[in-house]
Amino acid sequence: MDLSIDIGKLRLKNPVMTASGTFGYGEEYAEFVDLNMLGAIVVKGISLKPMEGNPAPRICETPCGMMNAIGLQNVGLKTFLKEKLPYFRNVDTKIIVNIFGETIREYVRLAGALDEAGVDGIELNVSCPNVKKGGLTFGTDRRSLAKLVSSVKTTVKSAVVITKLSPNVANIPLFAMCAADAGTDALSLINTIPALSIDIDTRKPRLANVTGGLSGPAVKPIALRMVWEASRSVTIPVIGIGGILNAPDAIEFMLAGASAVQVGTGNFLNPRVTSEIISDLSAYLERKNIRAVKDIIGGMRAV
């Protein structure tokens, strides 16, 4: 079975990727998964300077999912380039780095340095507050989003640029088209959904940050709908994220229009889930007598 997929100029051996923030910097999962099998590894979000993140507790279980308020903890650009990125020199998998900042200038500096370092892709986390706009997130303001994407694209020479859209908008196609018109090579969606969980005995929120991002199977129907809407509004590849725990979940996203998928919360439940999805996806295609996985993209038979 031909599992290869193109994301812009990137040729992936299969459409199964990891989601940023759920797979560490990649090396942490090497004892569970053959990293060479994956279509791509999207590493933990990177900022210009190291960040300690939010106080604990930062993760809690919820019905059909989990919430997190990690606070974007990471080692920072300098340490990532020096200590984390070299590990991948002997890994035959595409490496995509998720980046975030408070200003467009920060995104541009990060993207430029990573592009120069030779990463395969850069994923823009646009669910961050734009301090120049009074804290309004890049992903919920189309003007800010367009300026951010175009500025990064002007800077990046080799890496594929992926824009990770926020689910916190009323009309996802408008933001998908905005990022596409600004030059992004692909879209990924969705990011986590803001949520709250309370311990009824202590009457305190289960997360020290009070609110956190909801992920897992609970958000899958929402993510599927947004992927379907976004993929119908643009011609660039869309990467589906949200509650993917097995091959049938991944296939649903591809039928809805996704060219590839990212597995997030599933990595916590089963560290080998990505390799299992790849194997089961191939078996599905063989059972259905479908030669290439790309032939199922957008294949939902809507009434």
ChimeraX attribute file (.defattr): number of C-alpha atoms within 10 A of each C-alpha:
attribute: neighborCount
match mode: 1-to-1
recipient: residues
	/A:1	14
	/A:2	14
	/A:3	18
	/A:4	16
	/A:5	20
	/A:6	15
	/A:7	21
	/A:8	16
	/A:9	12
	/A:10	15
	/A:11	14
	/A:12	19
	/A:13	19
	/A:14	23
	/A:15	27
	/A:16	28
	/A:17	26
	/A:18	26
	/A:19	28
	/A:20	25
	/A:21	19
	/A:22	17
	/A:23	21
	/A:24	17
	/A:25	21
	/A:26	21
	/A:27	16
	/A:28	10
	/A:29	15
	/A:30	12
	/A:31	10
	/A:32	12
	/A:33	18
	/A:34	13
	/A:35	21
	/A:36	15
	/A:37	17
	/A:38	21
	/A:39	27
	/A:40	28
	/A:41	25
	/A:42	26
	/A:43	25
	/A:44	23
	/A:45	23
	/A:46	27
	/A:47	24
	/A:48	19
	/A:49	12
	/A:50	16
	/A:51	14
	/A:52	11
	/A:53	13
	/A:54	15
	/A:55	12
	/A:56	12
	/A:57	15
	/A:58	19
	/A:59	16
	/A:60	15
	/A:61	14
	/A:62	14
	/A:63	8
	/A:64	13
	/A:65	17
	/A:66	20
	/A:67	25
	/A:68	20
	/A:69	23
	/A:70	20
	/A:71	14
	/A:72	17
	/A:73	17
	/A:74	22
	/A:75	20
	/A:76	16
	/A:77	20
	/A:78	16
	/A:79	15
	/A:80	18
	/A:81	14
	/A:82	10
	/A:83	10
	/A:84	16
	/A:85	20
	/A:86	12
	/A:87	12
	/A:88	16
	/A:89	8
	/A:90	8
	/A:91	14
	/A:92	14
	/A:93	19
	/A:94	21
	/A:95	22
	/A:96	25
	/A:97	25
	/A:98	25
	/A:99	24
	/A:100	23
	/A:101	24
	/A:102	18
	/A:103	17
	/A:104	21
	/A:105	13
	/A:106	15
	/A:107	23
	/A:108	23
	/A:109	17
	/A:110	25
	/A:111	29
	/A:112	20
	/A:113	16
	/A:114	23
	/A:115	21
	/A:116	13
	/A:117	13
	/A:118	12
	/A:119	19
	/A:120	20
	/A:121	28
	/A:122	25
	/A:123	25
	/A:124	27
	/A:125	23
	/A:126	26
	/A:127	20
	/A:128	18
	/A:129	18
	/A:130	19
	/A:131	14
	/A:132	11
	/A:133	13
	/A:134	8
	/A:135	11
	/A:136	15
	/A:137	20
	/A:138	28
	/A:139	27
	/A:140	21
	/A:141	16
	/A:142	17
	/A:143	13
	/A:144	19
	/A:145	22
	/A:146	21
	/A:147	16
	/A:148	23
	/A:149	27
	/A:150	17
	/A:151	18
	/A:152	24
	/A:153	21
	/A:154	11
	/A:155	14
	/A:156	19
	/A:157	13
	/A:158	15
	/A:159	25
	/A:160	21
	/A:161	28
	/A:162	28
	/A:163	27
	/A:164	25
	/A:165	26
	/A:166	22
	/A:167	20
	/A:168	16
	/A:169	13
	/A:170	9
	/A:171	12
	/A:172	22
	/A:173	19
	/A:174	16
	/A:175	23
	/A:176	29
	/A:177	21
	/A:178	20
	/A:179	28
	/A:180	23
	/A:181	14
	/A:182	17
	/A:183	20
	/A:184	25
	/A:185	24
	/A:186	23
	/A:187	28
	/A:188	27
	/A:189	25
	/A:190	24
	/A:191	24
	/A:192	21
	/A:193	15
	/A:194	15
	/A:195	14
	/A:196	15
	/A:197	18
	/A:198	13
	/A:199	10
	/A:200	9
	/A:201	6
	/A:202	8
	/A:203	8
	/A:204	12
	/A:205	15
	/A:206	22
	/A:207	23
	/A:208	15
	/A:209	17
	/A:210	15
	/A:211	18
	/A:212	24
	/A:213	16
	/A:214	26
	/A:215	28
	/A:216	23
	/A:217	20
	/A:218	16
	/A:219	20
	/A:220	22
	/A:221	13
	/A:222	15
	/A:223	22
	/A:224	25
	/A:225	13
	/A:226	22
	/A:227	29
	/A:228	22
	/A:229	18
	/A:230	28
	/A:231	24
	/A:232	15
	/A:233	16
	/A:234	19
	/A:235	12
	/A:236	19
	/A:237	23
	/A:238	29
	/A:239	27
	/A:240	34
	/A:241	31
	/A:242	31
	/A:243	25
	/A:244	28
	/A:245	21
	/A:246	18
	/A:247	21
	/A:248	14
	/A:249	18
	/A:250	26
	/A:251	22
	/A:252	20
	/A:253	32
	/A:254	28
	/A:255	19
	/A:256	26
	/A:257	25
	/A:258	30
	/A:259	28
	/A:260	29
	/A:261	27
	/A:262	27
	/A:263	27
	/A:264	24
	/A:265	26
	/A:266	24
	/A:267	18
	/A:268	12
	/A:269	10
	/A:270	12
	/A:271	17
	/A:272	17
	/A:273	21
	/A:274	28
	/A:275	18
	/A:276	15
	/A:277	22
	/A:278	22
	/A:279	13
	/A:280	15
	/A:281	23
	/A:282	19
	/A:283	14
	/A:284	17
	/A:285	18
	/A:286	13
	/A:287	9
	/A:288	8
	/A:289	10
	/A:290	15
	/A:291	14
	/A:292	15
	/A:293	22
	/A:294	21
	/A:295	14
	/A:296	20
	/A:297	18
	/A:298	18
	/A:299	16
	/A:300	14
	/A:301	7
	/A:302	5
	/A:303	3
